[in-house]
Amino acid sequence: MRTLTTLIDGLHFPEGPRWHDGRLYFSDMHGDKVIAVGLDGRTSVVCEVPHWPSGLGWLPDGRMLVVSMTDRKLMRLDRDGLKVHADLSALAPFHCNDMVVDGKGRAYVGNFGFDHVAQQAPRATVLVMVTPDGVARAVAADLFFPNGVVITPDGRTLIIAESFARRLTAFDIEPDGSLANRRLWADLGGRIPDGIALDAEGAVWVACPTRSEVVRVRQGGEVAETIKVATDAFACMLGGPQRKTLFVLTAATSEPERCRVETTGRIEFAQVDVPGAGWP
């Protein structure tokens, strides 16, 4: 059984981890900041996002994209600050959340689909694709809380966590970025998946907040490994020099009002045997 070591703590609610240029970037969602941290634990604020930052990614020219959740916009960090890359409010019925950006700069952005905090009944929603020049359209429908998302190294398959369907779902990526051939990738049983990370053997690490664990799942649903966490795990990322460092983002709660006043969030890590692969 692997154990986790704390890299940094004192965060409001860390989400959307991405390994980029030798550092881990993440959104401290309820602290309204995007932060980068090195393996030495030194942090720097990349930008401030007042409407809850979430998913992160980069365009081919190196500019960062960040999901702005509550106003349902995809923002772009230019030299002179954040700009609107795409307004998703006409497509996403409620808060936007996680995202993956592929090697061509196409961003696939999920959304809640309903007011989860107010305990509304779950409703299916869409996955939005945004082209590198900021044109947005829905490319999949009937998803129940589309959340963590990865793309295989060949750029041909997208795997997404449907939190309230307790499954991972796969699609073929068409040349124009459309999604086709929807299929079940793994039934997770009672586990609710949040953030995910793909490894070089084609397995997916899944953060499971209600189980206080991160699990490595093979296609079909076999759980190959489990790592327990002290609180709840909301996201994970394979990074480090060889992409064999599994970063796990944890917190005691995801309730927004508590997160804004409490700082239980941590980034923890463990070394694993199989490196990360694909995007993010």
Backbone bond lengths (Angstrom), bond angles and torsions (degrees), N, CA, C in turn:
res aa  C-N    CA-C-N  psi(-1)  N-CA   C-N-CA  omega(-1)  CA-C   N-CA-C  phi
1 M - - - 1.460 - - 1.520 109.35 -
2 R 1.318 116.53 121.20 1.457 120.42 177.44 1.526 110.03 -75.41
3 T 1.309 115.99 150.05 1.454 120.96 175.35 1.517 108.89 -118.41
4 L 1.324 115.78 154.79 1.454 122.45 -176.81 1.520 111.01 -98.70
5 T 1.321 115.31 145.65 1.460 123.33 175.16 1.524 108.26 -114.83
6 T 1.318 117.66 139.38 1.457 121.02 -179.00 1.525 111.00 -79.50
7 L 1.331 115.18 126.80 1.461 120.89 173.64 1.527 110.48 -87.91
8 I 1.343 117.66 -52.24 1.463 122.77 174.23 1.526 108.76 -144.07
9 D 1.313 115.92 156.37 1.464 120.94 175.80 1.526 108.69 -137.26
10 G 1.338 117.11 -167.71 1.454 121.42 -179.85 1.518 114.08 74.58
11 L 1.336 117.52 25.18 1.457 121.91 179.85 1.525 110.42 -97.75
12 H 1.339 116.00 157.01 1.461 119.93 178.36 1.527 110.90 -76.33
13 F 1.328 117.09 -57.57 1.465 120.78 178.01 1.522 108.23 -161.91
14 P 1.325 117.82 95.05 1.464 120.49 -177.43 1.528 111.62 -77.91
15 E 1.326 115.16 137.08 1.476 121.96 -179.39 1.526 109.60 -149.52
16 G 1.333 116.11 169.74 1.452 123.13 172.03 1.513 115.98 58.61
17 P 1.339 120.65 45.94 1.468 120.35 -177.00 1.530 112.29 -68.82
18 R 1.342 114.99 140.28 1.457 121.38 178.47 1.531 108.89 -143.16
19 W 1.326 117.26 130.17 1.458 121.24 175.94 1.526 108.07 -88.81
20 H 1.343 116.33 122.68 1.467 120.09 -173.70 1.521 109.43 -152.25
21 D 1.320 116.19 125.85 1.469 122.07 176.31 1.529 112.59 52.15
22 G 1.326 116.13 43.96 1.459 120.45 173.21 1.509 116.10 79.83
23 R 1.328 116.96 9.04 1.466 120.37 177.53 1.524 110.06 -138.34
24 L 1.331 115.57 159.13 1.451 121.67 174.34 1.526 108.40 -94.73
25 Y 1.307 115.80 119.75 1.464 122.02 174.01 1.530 107.81 -97.49
26 F 1.317 115.89 144.48 1.465 119.83 177.30 1.510 109.56 -157.24
27 S 1.326 115.08 162.24 1.460 122.08 175.22 1.517 109.37 -98.98
28 D 1.329 117.08 124.12 1.465 119.89 167.18 1.524 105.32 -89.61
29 M 1.314 114.43 84.90 1.455 122.82 -164.95 1.524 113.38 -50.06
30 H 1.320 117.27 -52.95 1.459 120.12 -175.37 1.526 112.34 -92.27
31 G 1.315 115.64 6.90 1.457 121.56 166.26 1.508 111.26 -101.35
32 D 1.357 117.06 -2.10 1.468 123.97 174.22 1.521 113.18 63.33
33 K 1.324 117.81 33.16 1.460 120.62 -177.57 1.523 111.26 -137.71
34 V 1.323 115.28 149.05 1.457 122.74 164.44 1.519 107.04 -101.47
35 I 1.327 116.29 129.53 1.460 122.67 -171.79 1.521 109.29 -127.02
36 A 1.321 116.75 146.46 1.459 122.31 171.89 1.522 108.54 -116.04
37 V 1.332 116.52 141.30 1.467 120.85 179.80 1.523 108.82 -135.78
38 G 1.323 115.83 138.41 1.444 121.30 175.41 1.511 111.28 -89.41
39 L 1.315 116.33 172.85 1.461 120.08 178.50 1.517 111.99 -67.87
40 D 1.338 116.85 -12.44 1.462 121.19 175.63 1.522 112.51 -86.55
41 G 1.354 117.15 -0.57 1.452 121.33 179.06 1.515 114.82 85.24
42 R 1.318 117.81 0.74 1.469 120.45 178.73 1.521 109.96 -80.00
43 T 1.318 116.04 132.29 1.458 121.90 -175.16 1.524 111.52 -114.45
44 S 1.324 114.99 156.80 1.464 121.83 171.22 1.514 108.10 -145.49
45 V 1.328 116.51 143.89 1.459 122.11 177.54 1.522 108.44 -82.19
46 V 1.331 116.23 123.94 1.461 121.92 -179.47 1.522 110.26 -84.17
47 C 1.330 116.72 -45.78 1.463 121.54 177.07 1.518 108.77 -165.25
48 E 1.318 115.65 165.70 1.459 122.45 175.61 1.523 109.08 -109.32
49 V 1.334 115.08 136.46 1.467 121.76 -178.23 1.526 106.85 -129.95
50 P 1.341 118.68 103.40 1.471 120.64 -171.03 1.516 115.35 -70.96
51 H 1.339 117.71 -15.19 1.471 119.77 -177.23 1.533 111.34 -107.15
52 W 1.312 116.34 40.19 1.470 124.73 175.31 1.538 111.43 69.76
53 P 1.310 118.55 98.83 1.456 120.27 174.07 1.526 110.93 -73.79
54 S 1.336 115.52 151.13 1.468 120.19 177.79 1.523 109.24 -141.75
55 G 1.347 117.92 -111.95 1.454 121.00 -174.06 1.523 113.71 -59.68
56 L 1.337 115.49 146.32 1.461 122.46 -178.26 1.526 109.90 -126.87
57 G 1.327 116.02 157.43 1.458 122.13 175.09 1.510 109.45 -175.13
58 W 1.340 116.56 178.56 1.460 121.11 -175.78 1.517 110.67 -134.78
59 L 1.328 114.79 140.16 1.456 121.54 171.30 1.526 109.51 -74.95
60 P 1.332 117.97 161.03 1.461 119.71 179.43 1.527 113.92 -57.80
61 D 1.337 118.11 -25.08 1.464 120.17 178.99 1.523 113.16 -85.12
62 G 1.353 117.39 3.47 1.455 121.37 175.06 1.502 115.64 96.17
63 R 1.324 118.95 -7.12 1.457 120.13 178.14 1.536 110.44 -74.81
64 M 1.324 115.10 138.39 1.464 120.29 -177.62 1.520 110.89 -84.14
65 L 1.333 115.40 141.44 1.453 122.86 169.96 1.520 108.77 -107.47
66 V 1.332 116.62 142.74 1.456 121.00 178.52 1.525 109.00 -140.89
67 V 1.317 116.53 134.46 1.457 122.10 176.59 1.525 109.30 -76.07
68 S 1.322 115.78 128.29 1.458 122.59 172.18 1.524 106.56 -103.43
69 M 1.334 116.55 109.74 1.457 120.98 -161.66 1.522 114.63 -70.06
70 T 1.328 116.81 -59.31 1.464 119.14 -166.01 1.516 113.52 -75.02
71 D 1.347 118.94 -24.37 1.462 119.85 173.39 1.522 111.52 -95.67
72 R 1.343 117.08 2.61 1.460 124.38 172.28 1.539 111.57 55.35
73 K 1.340 113.38 55.88 1.457 119.71 178.61 1.526 109.72 -129.28
74 L 1.316 115.21 150.98 1.452 121.54 170.31 1.523 106.76 -103.42
75 M 1.339 115.30 119.54 1.451 121.23 -175.68 1.525 110.43 -101.37
76 R 1.327 115.41 155.32 1.468 122.90 179.67 1.525 108.52 -126.86
77 L 1.328 116.15 130.34 1.456 120.09 -178.68 1.524 109.25 -91.52
78 D 1.333 115.62 101.05 1.457 122.10 175.40 1.529 109.93 -89.96
79 R 1.315 116.57 177.32 1.461 120.34 179.30 1.525 112.14 -59.59
80 D 1.330 116.29 -32.86 1.464 120.43 -177.53 1.522 112.61 -100.69
81 G 1.331 118.19 20.35 1.451 121.16 173.58 1.515 113.97 115.63
82 L 1.326 115.61 -174.68 1.464 121.31 -177.24 1.526 111.18 -73.96
83 K 1.324 115.36 135.66 1.460 123.00 175.45 1.527 108.50 -126.85
84 V 1.325 116.56 156.18 1.462 120.68 175.80 1.530 108.78 -75.42
85 H 1.317 116.18 117.44 1.470 121.84 175.73 1.519 109.82 -84.92
86 A 1.346 116.89 -39.46 1.467 121.57 177.29 1.514 108.92 -160.15
87 D 1.324 115.96 138.17 1.463 122.44 173.56 1.525 107.46 -93.98
88 L 1.338 116.51 117.88 1.460 121.67 -174.76 1.527 112.64 -102.62
89 S 1.325 117.23 6.93 1.467 120.17 -171.63 1.527 113.16 -66.01
90 A 1.320 118.27 -23.50 1.468 120.06 178.16 1.523 112.23 -80.95
91 L 1.331 116.86 -12.83 1.463 121.35 -177.46 1.526 112.43 -109.52
92 A 1.333 117.85 -38.96 1.468 122.42 -177.12 1.523 109.14 -94.32
93 P 1.328 118.96 119.70 1.461 120.75 -176.11 1.521 115.01 -74.00
94 F 1.356 117.88 -17.72 1.459 119.56 177.09 1.521 107.86 -148.75
95 H 1.325 118.11 -167.07 1.459 121.89 -172.20 1.529 112.42 -47.63
96 C 1.328 116.20 135.21 1.460 120.98 169.07 1.524 109.32 -76.69
97 N 1.342 117.33 161.28 1.472 117.81 -179.38 1.525 111.33 -144.39
98 D 1.296 119.50 -109.78 1.460 120.95 -170.53 1.530 111.21 -77.96
99 M 1.328 115.10 167.61 1.460 121.22 -173.46 1.516 109.38 -159.35
100 V 1.339 115.70 152.17 1.460 121.67 166.02 1.525 107.67 -129.04
101 V 1.326 115.99 141.66 1.460 121.94 175.68 1.529 107.47 -114.22
102 D 1.326 117.12 124.31 1.461 120.37 -176.02 1.531 111.60 -82.84
103 G 1.317 116.29 -178.26 1.448 120.88 -176.40 1.515 114.27 -67.27
104 K 1.328 117.93 -15.56 1.460 121.96 177.56 1.523 112.34 -95.45
105 G 1.329 116.47 -0.22 1.457 120.10 179.52 1.511 114.92 88.07
106 R 1.341 116.50 12.17 1.469 119.75 176.70 1.520 109.12 -85.07
107 A 1.322 115.82 129.61 1.460 121.92 -177.53 1.529 109.64 -102.87
108 Y 1.338 115.98 130.02 1.461 122.22 175.74 1.524 107.48 -109.97
109 V 1.337 115.67 114.73 1.462 122.20 -168.80 1.525 109.93 -117.42
110 G 1.331 116.50 127.22 1.459 121.51 175.83 1.512 111.83 -92.68
111 N 1.325 115.94 173.25 1.466 121.60 176.26 1.517 109.28 -153.37
112 F 1.330 115.84 159.60 1.470 120.97 -176.08 1.531 111.68 -61.65
113 G 1.326 116.92 -44.07 1.458 121.07 -175.58 1.516 113.76 88.89
114 F 1.333 117.40 -18.60 1.469 122.19 -179.12 1.524 107.41 -163.02
115 D 1.345 116.19 169.52 1.466 121.15 -178.76 1.527 109.09 -83.36
116 H 1.321 115.31 91.07 1.466 121.51 -178.17 1.518 111.43 -65.15
117 V 1.337 117.25 -40.18 1.471 121.02 -177.75 1.524 111.00 -63.26
118 A 1.340 117.02 -36.47 1.472 121.40 178.75 1.518 112.31 -82.31
119 Q 1.347 116.99 3.73 1.455 123.93 176.89 1.525 113.17 62.47
120 Q 1.331 116.08 36.12 1.454 119.23 171.27 1.526 109.29 -67.45
121 A 1.324 116.06 159.09 1.451 120.09 176.31 1.525 110.00 -66.74
122 P 1.334 118.43 137.76 1.465 120.59 179.80 1.529 111.87 -58.19
123 R 1.340 115.17 139.26 1.458 122.19 175.74 1.518 108.51 -130.32
124 A 1.320 115.53 144.46 1.456 120.33 178.40 1.523 110.37 -68.66
125 T 1.332 115.21 152.87 1.455 120.00 -177.87 1.528 109.45 -144.77
126 V 1.334 116.11 -167.73 1.452 122.28 -172.96 1.529 110.90 -113.70
127 L 1.321 115.00 162.54 1.458 122.35 167.17 1.522 106.31 -108.20
128 V 1.336 115.22 130.52 1.466 120.99 -175.96 1.521 109.34 -103.77
129 M 1.332 116.42 136.02 1.457 121.78 173.19 1.523 108.50 -109.16
130 V 1.343 115.76 132.28 1.458 121.67 178.18 1.522 108.19 -116.63
131 T 1.322 117.08 124.57 1.463 121.73 179.77 1.532 109.74 -71.63
132 P 1.335 117.66 164.59 1.463 119.46 -179.94 1.527 114.08 -59.31
133 D 1.341 117.39 -23.78 1.462 119.31 178.11 1.528 112.62 -96.14
134 G 1.355 117.36 11.78 1.455 120.73 169.23 1.508 116.81 91.95
135 V 1.326 118.91 15.24 1.465 121.70 177.25 1.529 108.72 -90.03
136 A 1.336 116.84 126.41 1.468 121.67 -174.36 1.521 111.27 -112.48
137 R 1.348 114.92 142.02 1.463 120.58 173.17 1.521 108.80 -155.59
138 A 1.331 115.35 154.08 1.462 120.54 176.48 1.520 109.32 -75.88
139 V 1.335 116.85 133.83 1.466 120.76 -179.52 1.529 112.30 -119.44
140 A 1.327 117.91 -4.40 1.468 122.21 174.13 1.518 107.98 -154.88
141 A 1.323 116.28 150.29 1.461 122.10 -179.71 1.518 109.51 -132.40
142 D 1.330 115.63 176.37 1.464 122.65 176.68 1.531 112.06 59.59
143 L 1.326 116.14 39.85 1.462 121.97 175.58 1.524 108.89 -103.62
144 F 1.325 116.01 136.81 1.458 120.56 -178.97 1.528 109.74 -100.30
145 F 1.345 113.92 98.02 1.460 123.24 179.94 1.530 110.37 60.09
146 P 1.344 117.40 64.42 1.463 120.03 176.79 1.516 110.64 -60.79
147 N 1.317 117.05 128.35 1.457 121.07 -168.29 1.526 109.72 -130.05
148 G 1.341 117.97 -120.47 1.451 120.42 -179.18 1.515 111.74 -56.65
149 V 1.350 116.33 144.91 1.462 119.72 -174.43 1.524 109.42 -148.96
150 V 1.337 115.95 140.94 1.469 122.59 179.77 1.524 109.35 -135.62
151 I 1.341 115.08 161.07 1.456 122.05 176.80 1.527 108.15 -129.38
152 T 1.314 116.83 135.98 1.463 122.29 -176.81 1.535 110.86 -68.36
153 P 1.339 117.21 157.72 1.469 120.71 -175.13 1.526 114.94 -56.73
154 D 1.339 117.98 -29.52 1.459 119.88 178.93 1.526 112.87 -80.18
155 G 1.342 116.87 -2.67 1.453 121.09 178.19 1.508 114.67 73.03
156 R 1.324 117.38 13.28 1.471 120.28 -172.05 1.524 114.66 -106.09
157 T 1.343 118.09 -12.66 1.464 120.67 -177.14 1.518 110.09 -132.53
158 L 1.319 115.92 133.98 1.463 123.66 174.57 1.518 108.21 -111.54
159 I 1.328 116.51 131.35 1.467 122.47 176.87 1.518 107.43 -118.94
160 I 1.328 116.50 130.08 1.462 121.25 -176.82 1.523 110.72 -130.14
161 A 1.326 115.37 143.33 1.461 121.74 175.32 1.522 109.29 -85.98
162 E 1.327 116.21 122.56 1.465 120.95 170.87 1.527 107.36 -99.22
163 S 1.323 115.47 99.51 1.471 119.91 -169.66 1.522 112.38 -57.60
164 F 1.327 117.12 -49.36 1.459 119.06 -173.22 1.525 113.11 -88.03
165 A 1.316 117.30 1.62 1.465 120.77 168.58 1.521 110.67 -102.54
166 R 1.334 116.71 -4.70 1.469 122.86 177.56 1.535 111.81 54.67
167 R 1.339 113.95 49.24 1.455 118.14 -178.25 1.522 110.65 -153.66
168 L 1.336 114.33 163.29 1.463 122.32 167.54 1.522 107.38 -107.17
169 T 1.318 116.43 133.47 1.454 122.86 -176.22 1.526 109.01 -120.52
170 A 1.324 117.07 139.11 1.464 121.89 -178.49 1.520 111.07 -114.91
171 F 1.341 114.91 150.58 1.463 123.20 175.08 1.524 108.97 -136.39
172 D 1.336 116.41 150.64 1.456 121.07 165.14 1.525 108.26 -80.17
173 I 1.336 116.44 141.23 1.462 121.60 176.28 1.526 108.52 -97.98
174 E 1.314 115.86 119.64 1.458 121.64 179.36 1.531 110.38 -77.84
175 P 1.332 118.51 163.07 1.467 120.57 -179.01 1.529 114.45 -54.90
176 D 1.340 117.44 -31.63 1.465 119.76 -179.45 1.522 112.84 -90.43
177 G 1.341 117.31 8.06 1.459 121.33 179.66 1.513 114.40 91.91
178 S 1.327 118.14 -6.68 1.465 120.93 176.22 1.519 109.85 -65.96
179 L 1.321 116.23 160.49 1.459 122.13 179.39 1.520 110.07 -112.57
180 A 1.334 116.14 139.86 1.466 121.60 -177.60 1.525 109.25 -143.64
181 N 1.337 115.06 171.06 1.468 122.45 174.39 1.528 111.66 55.34
182 R 1.307 115.62 53.96 1.468 120.36 177.96 1.523 110.63 -61.77
183 R 1.337 116.16 138.84 1.460 119.93 -179.20 1.525 110.04 -156.76
184 L 1.308 115.49 156.92 1.459 121.50 175.40 1.520 108.55 -74.42
185 W 1.341 116.62 125.46 1.460 120.96 177.07 1.527 110.13 -94.21
186 A 1.329 116.68 -41.99 1.469 120.34 176.58 1.514 109.70 -158.98
187 D 1.334 115.96 130.24 1.465 122.58 169.45 1.521 106.67 -85.94
188 L 1.338 116.90 123.04 1.460 120.89 -175.13 1.522 112.96 -95.88
189 G 1.314 117.27 9.19 1.458 119.53 178.22 1.526 110.77 63.56
190 G 1.316 116.67 -123.49 1.461 120.30 -179.12 1.508 114.64 -85.19
191 R 1.315 118.59 -1.97 1.465 120.83 -177.33 1.529 111.08 -80.46
192 I 1.332 116.06 136.62 1.458 122.91 174.35 1.523 107.55 -99.21
193 P 1.336 118.76 112.24 1.454 119.96 -178.20 1.522 112.24 -81.69
194 D 1.329 115.73 143.29 1.454 121.96 174.85 1.530 107.11 -118.37
195 G 1.336 118.87 -112.73 1.447 120.51 178.43 1.518 111.84 -72.88
196 I 1.364 116.53 151.92 1.462 121.21 -178.56 1.525 110.13 -137.36
197 A 1.345 115.35 160.83 1.467 122.31 177.47 1.518 108.63 -145.07
198 L 1.323 116.57 138.17 1.461 123.13 -176.78 1.521 110.57 -98.98
199 D 1.361 116.56 140.29 1.465 118.31 176.05 1.529 111.62 -112.68
200 A 1.327 115.43 175.40 1.462 121.67 -171.43 1.523 113.44 -71.58
201 E 1.323 118.63 -12.47 1.456 121.72 174.39 1.523 111.99 -94.06
202 G 1.329 116.67 4.52 1.451 120.67 178.45 1.509 114.40 84.29
203 A 1.327 117.58 6.78 1.465 121.11 175.30 1.526 109.54 -86.77
204 V 1.318 116.48 160.14 1.456 122.27 -177.62 1.525 109.84 -122.62
205 W 1.328 115.60 125.35 1.464 120.56 169.57 1.524 108.61 -80.39
206 V 1.330 116.85 132.11 1.461 122.64 -174.60 1.521 109.48 -125.40
207 A 1.333 116.67 123.95 1.456 121.19 172.70 1.522 108.78 -81.49
208 C 1.337 115.96 126.37 1.469 122.06 -175.89 1.525 108.78 -120.94
209 P 1.340 118.21 91.92 1.466 119.54 -172.90 1.516 114.81 -62.45
210 T 1.322 118.68 -38.43 1.462 119.20 -176.19 1.522 112.86 -74.20
211 R 1.344 117.07 -14.30 1.468 121.52 178.15 1.532 112.26 -103.40
212 S 1.349 117.20 -3.58 1.471 121.59 -177.30 1.530 110.27 52.69
213 E 1.337 114.85 53.99 1.458 119.02 -177.44 1.520 110.55 -159.07
214 V 1.330 114.07 161.95 1.460 122.74 168.48 1.520 106.23 -121.07
215 V 1.336 116.94 131.26 1.454 120.14 -177.27 1.524 110.15 -123.03
216 R 1.327 115.32 146.27 1.468 121.31 174.44 1.526 106.99 -99.67
217 V 1.343 115.49 119.26 1.457 122.00 -171.69 1.525 109.58 -116.77
218 R 1.313 116.04 135.14 1.460 121.38 173.51 1.524 109.75 -93.22
219 Q 1.334 115.82 158.16 1.454 119.31 177.61 1.526 109.75 -56.40
220 G 1.320 116.10 130.90 1.455 121.85 -175.18 1.511 112.29 106.35
221 G 1.355 117.40 -19.65 1.455 120.66 173.04 1.509 116.55 110.22
222 E 1.336 119.26 -2.36 1.461 120.30 178.82 1.530 109.98 -66.36
223 V 1.331 115.83 129.41 1.465 120.98 176.55 1.525 108.25 -89.84
224 A 1.340 115.43 113.62 1.455 120.79 -176.37 1.515 112.66 -88.02
225 E 1.336 117.43 -25.76 1.466 120.31 -178.41 1.521 109.40 -159.36
226 T 1.326 114.92 149.85 1.463 121.86 178.44 1.516 109.18 -131.25
227 I 1.330 116.70 134.51 1.463 122.06 172.39 1.525 107.10 -121.58
228 K 1.308 116.94 121.73 1.457 121.27 179.43 1.528 110.22 -84.24
229 V 1.339 115.57 148.15 1.461 121.30 175.84 1.526 108.84 -123.26
230 A 1.333 115.30 158.08 1.465 119.67 -174.19 1.521 112.24 -73.88
231 T 1.349 117.74 -30.64 1.466 120.35 -179.96 1.527 108.42 -116.28
232 D 1.331 118.14 -115.05 1.461 121.40 177.49 1.520 109.11 -127.13
233 A 1.318 117.17 140.06 1.462 122.76 178.69 1.523 109.05 -99.94
234 F 1.332 115.91 124.93 1.461 120.56 -176.25 1.530 113.81 -111.76
235 A 1.326 117.76 -18.14 1.462 119.79 -178.49 1.517 109.10 -160.06
236 C 1.335 115.59 161.18 1.461 120.48 178.29 1.522 109.26 -151.19
237 M 1.327 115.29 160.05 1.464 121.63 -178.01 1.508 109.12 -156.86
238 L 1.334 117.06 138.26 1.455 121.87 174.04 1.528 108.54 -96.67
239 G 1.340 115.68 119.37 1.453 120.45 -177.85 1.511 110.64 -146.98
240 G 1.317 116.15 -148.92 1.450 120.62 -175.35 1.520 110.74 83.69
241 P 1.331 117.54 174.56 1.473 121.35 -174.58 1.520 114.28 -56.23
242 Q 1.328 118.51 -35.60 1.462 122.27 179.33 1.530 112.48 -112.51
243 R 1.310 116.23 11.18 1.466 123.41 -176.14 1.529 112.02 58.71
244 K 1.335 116.19 30.31 1.463 120.87 176.11 1.520 112.23 -107.16
245 T 1.317 117.59 10.87 1.461 121.67 174.28 1.520 108.43 -97.79
246 L 1.321 116.59 117.26 1.459 121.23 176.77 1.521 108.35 -91.02
247 F 1.320 116.24 111.13 1.458 121.73 175.75 1.527 108.65 -90.21
248 V 1.322 116.43 132.77 1.461 122.28 -179.38 1.527 108.07 -123.65
249 L 1.328 116.23 125.56 1.455 121.94 -178.02 1.525 108.30 -100.77
250 T 1.325 115.60 122.86 1.455 121.09 -171.15 1.531 110.84 -128.85
251 A 1.317 115.27 159.81 1.463 122.70 174.71 1.519 108.44 -163.26
252 A 1.323 115.73 161.33 1.462 120.40 -179.59 1.523 112.32 -79.46
253 T 1.343 117.31 -20.02 1.457 121.24 -177.82 1.518 109.00 -155.85
254 S 1.324 116.39 157.07 1.463 121.52 171.89 1.527 111.04 -112.32
255 E 1.327 117.90 3.81 1.460 121.70 -177.59 1.533 108.57 -69.15
256 P 1.349 117.60 120.21 1.463 120.46 -169.86 1.526 115.22 -55.09
257 E 1.326 118.49 -46.15 1.459 119.44 -176.14 1.523 111.52 -65.97
258 R 1.320 117.23 -38.16 1.461 119.49 176.32 1.522 111.12 -66.46
259 C 1.343 115.83 -41.36 1.468 119.12 -177.91 1.516 112.28 -63.94
260 R 1.318 117.42 -30.91 1.464 119.46 -177.67 1.523 111.70 -70.47
261 V 1.333 117.10 -23.66 1.471 119.37 -179.07 1.523 112.40 -109.43
262 E 1.327 117.00 -16.52 1.455 120.59 179.31 1.529 109.87 -107.12
263 T 1.297 116.13 151.96 1.477 120.47 -179.75 1.525 109.38 -128.39
264 T 1.339 114.79 64.51 1.465 120.64 179.34 1.518 112.71 -91.93
265 G 1.345 116.76 -3.38 1.452 120.49 -175.21 1.522 112.85 -70.20
266 R 1.331 115.49 141.48 1.460 122.13 178.77 1.516 110.57 -137.68
267 I 1.324 114.89 155.91 1.458 121.37 163.47 1.523 106.52 -112.32
268 E 1.318 115.39 120.14 1.455 122.34 -179.14 1.527 108.35 -118.22
269 F 1.317 117.14 164.37 1.460 118.69 -177.33 1.519 111.36 -151.83
270 A 1.332 114.47 159.32 1.468 123.44 173.47 1.518 107.73 -148.14
271 Q 1.312 116.46 152.14 1.464 121.05 174.75 1.526 108.90 -85.54
272 V 1.339 116.22 136.57 1.458 121.22 -179.79 1.532 109.13 -122.38
273 D 1.323 116.26 172.28 1.464 121.06 -172.53 1.523 113.92 -87.55
274 V 1.326 116.51 -30.15 1.469 121.03 -173.62 1.527 109.09 -110.88
275 P 1.326 119.41 127.06 1.456 120.37 -177.55 1.511 113.11 -72.89
276 G 1.323 114.45 163.69 1.438 120.53 175.66 1.518 111.80 -71.14
277 A 1.349 115.19 163.37 1.461 120.67 -178.13 1.519 108.81 -152.45
278 G 1.324 115.34 156.76 1.452 121.01 175.47 1.509 113.31 72.33
279 W 1.336 115.27 -154.09 1.476 122.48 -179.87 1.510 109.31 -115.34
280 P 1.334 121.81 143.76 1.477 124.03 3.97 1.517 110.99 -76.88
